[in-house]
Amino acid sequence: MTILVTGGRGAIARAVTAGLIAAGQDVRVASREPAALPSAVGYDATDPAPALRDISQVVLYSDPSSAPAFVAAAEAAGVKQVVLLSSLSALGGPDDPHAKTEQVIADATYATTCLQPGAFMSNTKYWAHQVRATGQVRLPYLDAEEAPIHELDIADAALRVLLDGPGNGHDGRGYPLTGPESMTRRRQIELITEVTGVPIEVVDLTPDQARAELGIRDEGQRETLLSYWASRVGIPAPIEPGVELLTAHTARHYTTWLTDNPGLFG
């Protein structure tokens, strides 16, 4: 049988696909924009049945709006295992969108494992344009703490669950995943300069300045994000052992991510 990797253009999906191929597995890569990805099949979240034909295992990205359609199609296709790429925010309560997705996806006969990563190290790519254009990073709550994770650690965790397969201890489990160290975003910016040599002026925005500059049109989403950052100031982020439990290696440090993405900041 074949393993379906959705979101095929993303860094996690690409790494999972490469690992499965190296392990001799039959892989089908799916994307909502298959024309941009050679050999990929189309994936319509509202009608996933064609992509799921003859599929035994699936790597799926969390999406509450399309989760019911996926469950129906996966059950009809006889899927045996789903590895859901969820979020650490799912642990915050049943009203979280990722928690809702987990509930829907897990309510099926196939085995489900939820990977729950926190902030991605790759989120700092969004700072690169600012740095190249102005030499600045402008953010609110620069002293908010997080434990960002390398996308390759998420991919390694997914790969382990897929290769172990259903019935091998992962069924029905959620694995919180973080990087190896809690750090402020101010410290992340310092590390960019230390690793790359690119000088960066750090501008700590007030909440009102951030509302004007962040470009987040959804007011609810924006205020939730600002509130979350404010709540993390001075509070170290918990370090979760999920990467070590699943991969038998320590989680990669932010300096490794910077080395893996040379030239990003100038």
C-alpha positions in Angstrom: 0.0 0.0 0.0 0.9 3.6 -0.4 1.5 6.5 2.0 -0.1 9.9 1.1 1.8 13.0 2.1 -0.4 16.1 1.9 0.8 19.7 1.7 3.5 18.4 -0.6 5.2 21.8 -1.2 5.9 22.5 2.5 9.3 21.9 4.2 7.9 19.2 6.5 6.2 17.3 3.7 9.3 17.4 1.5 11.4 16.0 4.4 8.9 13.3 5.2 8.7 12.3 1.6 12.4 12.1 1.2 12.7 10.0 4.4 10.0 7.6 3.2 11.6 7.1 -0.2 14.9 6.5 1.5 13.2 3.8 3.6 11.9 2.1 0.5 8.3 3.1 1.0 5.8 3.8 -1.8 4.8 7.5 -1.5 2.1 9.6 -3.1 2.7 13.4 -2.7 -0.4 15.6 -2.8 -0.8 19.3 -3.2 -3.6 21.8 -3.7 -1.4 23.2 -6.5 0.0 20.1 -8.2 1.1 21.9 -11.3 3.8 23.6 -9.2 5.2 20.3 -7.9 6.3 17.6 -10.4 4.7 14.1 -9.8 2.3 15.4 -7.3 -1.4 14.6 -7.4 -4.1 17.1 -6.8 -5.6 17.4 -3.3 -9.0 19.0 -2.9 -9.8 19.2 0.8 -13.5 19.3 0.1 -13.3 16.1 -1.9 -10.2 14.2 -0.9 -11.5 10.8 -2.1 -9.5 10.7 -5.4 -6.2 11.3 -3.7 -7.0 8.7 -1.0 -7.6 5.8 -3.5 -5.4 2.8 -2.5 -3.8 4.7 0.4 -2.9 3.0 3.7 -1.4 5.8 5.7 -1.7 9.6 5.5 0.2 12.7 6.7 -2.5 15.3 7.1 -2.3 19.0 8.1 -4.8 20.3 10.6 -7.9 22.0 9.2 -11.2 22.0 11.1 -13.3 23.1 8.1 -12.3 20.1 5.9 -11.8 17.5 8.7 -15.3 15.9 8.3 -14.8 15.4 4.6 -11.5 13.8 5.1 -12.8 11.3 7.7 -15.6 10.2 5.4 -13.3 9.7 2.5 -10.5 8.0 4.5 -13.0 5.6 6.0 -14.4 4.7 2.6 -10.9 4.3 1.2 -9.8 1.9 4.0 -7.0 4.1 5.4 -5.3 2.4 8.3 -3.3 5.3 9.9 -3.4 9.1 10.0 -0.6 11.2 11.3 -2.1 14.6 12.0 0.2 17.7 12.0 -1.6 19.6 14.7 -0.4 22.3 17.1 0.7 22.7 20.7 -2.2 25.1 21.1 -4.5 22.1 21.0 -3.6 21.5 24.6 -5.2 24.8 25.5 -8.7 23.5 25.6 -11.5 22.0 23.4 -12.4 25.3 21.7 -9.0 25.6 20.1 -9.3 25.0 16.3 -6.5 22.4 16.3 -8.2 20.6 19.3 -11.4 20.5 17.3 -9.7 19.1 14.3 -8.0 16.4 16.5 -11.4 15.4 17.9 -12.9 15.0 14.4 -10.0 13.2 12.8 -9.7 10.8 15.7 -13.3 9.8 15.7 -12.8 7.0 13.1 -11.7 3.4 12.8 -8.2 4.1 11.5 -5.3 4.7 14.0 -4.6 8.4 14.7 -1.5 10.0 16.1 -1.3 13.8 16.6 2.0 15.7 16.4 1.6 18.9 18.3 4.5 21.3 17.6 4.9 24.7 19.1 6.3 27.8 17.3 8.3 26.9 14.2 11.9 28.2 13.8 10.9 28.9 10.2 8.5 31.6 11.3 11.6 33.9 11.5 11.7 33.8 7.7 9.0 36.5 7.9 11.6 38.8 9.5 14.0 38.4 6.6 12.3 41.0 4.3 12.4 43.6 7.0 16.0 42.9 7.7 17.0 43.1 4.0 14.9 46.2 3.4 15.5 48.3 6.6 18.0 46.5 8.8 15.3 46.2 11.4 13.0 43.7 13.1 9.9 45.4 14.4 7.9 43.3 16.8 5.9 43.7 20.0 6.7 41.7 23.2 10.2 40.9 22.1 10.8 39.3 25.6 8.1 36.8 25.2 9.5 33.3 25.6 9.0 30.4 23.2 10.8 27.1 22.4 10.8 27.1 18.6 11.2 23.8 16.7 13.1 23.0 13.6 10.8 21.7 10.8 13.1 18.7 10.2 12.4 17.5 13.8 8.7 17.5 13.1 9.4 15.6 9.9 11.6 13.1 11.7 8.8 12.5 14.3 6.2 11.9 11.6 8.5 9.6 9.8 9.0 7.5 12.9 5.3 7.1 13.5 4.7 6.2 9.8 7.5 3.6 9.6 6.3 2.0 12.9 2.8 1.9 11.5 -0.5 1.4 13.2 -0.6 -0.9 16.2 2.9 0.0 17.4 2.3 2.2 20.4 1.4 5.5 18.7 -2.3 4.9 18.2 -4.5 7.5 19.9 -1.5 9.5 21.2 -0.6 13.1 21.0 3.1 14.1 21.0 3.8 17.7 22.1 7.0 18.9 20.3 9.3 21.8 21.0 12.8 22.8 20.3 15.5 22.2 23.0 15.6 25.7 24.6 13.2 28.4 25.7 14.3 31.8 24.3 13.0 35.3 23.7 12.5 36.6 20.2 15.1 39.2 21.2 17.5 36.4 21.8 16.6 34.8 18.4 17.5 38.1 16.7 20.8 38.2 18.6 21.6 34.7 17.3 20.8 35.7 13.7 23.5 38.4 14.0 25.9 36.0 15.8 25.5 33.3 13.1 25.2 35.4 10.0 27.1 38.5 10.9 24.2 40.6 9.7 23.6 43.6 12.1 19.9 44.1 13.0 18.3 47.0 14.8 15.6 45.6 17.2 12.5 47.8 17.6 10.1 46.8 20.4 6.6 47.9 19.2 3.9 49.0 21.6 0.6 47.0 21.2 -1.0 49.9 19.3 2.0 50.1 16.9 1.8 46.4 16.4 -1.9 46.6 15.5 -1.0 49.1 12.8 2.0 47.3 11.5 1.4 43.5 11.7 -0.9 43.4 8.8 -3.3 40.9 10.4 -6.8 41.8 9.2 -8.6 39.4 11.4 -9.1 41.4 14.6 -9.8 38.3 16.7 -6.7 36.5 15.5 -4.6 39.6 16.0 -5.8 40.2 19.5 -5.4 36.6 20.5 -1.8 36.6 19.2 -1.0 39.8 21.1 -2.5 38.5 24.3 -0.6 35.3 24.0 2.7 37.1 23.5 2.0 39.3 26.5 1.3 36.3 28.6 4.7 34.8 27.7 6.9 37.7 28.8 9.3 36.5 31.5 7.8 33.0 31.5 10.1 30.3 30.1 8.4 28.0 27.7 8.1 24.3 28.8 10.5 22.0 26.9 8.6 18.9 25.7 10.4 15.6 25.1 8.4 14.5 22.1 11.3 14.8 19.6 13.6 12.7 21.7 10.9 10.1 22.4 10.1 9.6 18.7 13.5 10.1 17.0 16.1 9.1 19.6 18.0 12.3 18.9 17.9 15.7 20.6 15.9 18.5 19.1 17.9 20.8 16.8 19.0 24.2 18.1 18.0 27.5 16.4 21.6 28.0 15.4 21.3 24.8 13.3 18.2 26.2 11.6 20.1 29.4 10.7 23.0 27.3 9.3 20.5 25.3 7.3 19.1 28.4 5.7 22.1 30.5 4.6 21.7 33.8 2.9 18.2 34.4 4.2 18.9 37.6 6.1 21.4 39.1 3.6 
